[in-house]
């Protein structure tokens, strides 16, 4: 039971780090998405 609690805390911390990384790189992600959309719609 204690192991499950530790794993849940580690998972929550990992999700928070991932959300922070996504928020920091949001402009880069937008540029990549626009580039892929242009590639797909050009054909």
DRENDO-1510 file (C-alpha; in Angstrom, 1 decimal, always signed):
<recs>
REC; n; res; u; v; w
REC; 1; UNK; +0.0; +0.0; +0.0 .
REC; 2; UNK; +2.9; +2.4; +0.8 .
REC; 3; UNK; +4.5; +1.5; -2.5 .
REC; 4; UNK; +1.3; +2.5; -4.3 .
REC; 5; UNK; +1.3; +5.9; -2.6 .
REC; 6; UNK; +4.9; +6.5; -3.5 .
REC; 7; UNK; +4.3; +5.6; -7.2 .
REC; 8; UNK; +1.2; +7.9; -7.2 .
REC; 9; UNK; +3.3; +10.8; -5.9 .
REC; 10; UNK; +6.0; +10.2; -8.5 .
REC; 11; UNK; +3.4; +10.0; -11.2 .
REC; 12; UNK; +1.8; +13.3; -10.1 .
REC; 13; UNK; +5.2; +15.0; -10.0 .
REC; 14; UNK; +6.0; +13.7; -13.5 .
REC; 15; UNK; +2.7; +15.0; -14.9 .
REC; 16; UNK; +3.4; +18.4; -13.4 .
REC; 17; UNK; +6.9; +18.5; -14.9 .
REC; 18; UNK; +5.5; +17.4; -18.3 .
REC; 19; UNK; +2.8; +20.2; -18.2 .
REC; 20; UNK; +5.5; +22.8; -17.3 .
REC; 21; UNK; +7.7; +21.7; -20.2 .
REC; 22; UNK; +4.7; +21.8; -22.6 .
REC; 23; UNK; +3.8; +25.3; -21.3 .
REC; 24; UNK; +7.4; +26.5; -21.8 .
REC; 25; UNK; +7.6; +25.2; -25.3 .
REC; 26; UNK; +4.1; +26.1; -26.5 .
REC; 27; UNK; +5.3; +28.5; -29.2 .
REC; 28; UNK; +7.7; +25.9; -30.6 .
REC; 29; UNK; +4.8; +23.3; -30.7 .
REC; 30; UNK; +2.6; +25.8; -32.5 .
REC; 31; UNK; +5.3; +26.4; -35.1 .
REC; 32; UNK; +5.7; +22.6; -35.7 .
REC; 33; UNK; +1.9; +22.1; -35.9 .
REC; 34; UNK; +1.5; +24.9; -38.5 .
REC; 35; UNK; +4.4; +23.4; -40.5 .
REC; 36; UNK; +2.9; +19.9; -40.6 .
REC; 37; UNK; -0.6; +21.4; -41.5 .
REC; 38; UNK; +1.0; +23.2; -44.4 .
REC; 39; UNK; +2.8; +20.1; -45.5 .
REC; 40; UNK; -0.4; +18.0; -45.5 .
REC; 41; UNK; -2.7; +20.6; -47.1 .
REC; 42; UNK; -0.2; +21.5; -49.8 .
REC; 43; UNK; -0.5; +18.0; -51.5 .
</recs>
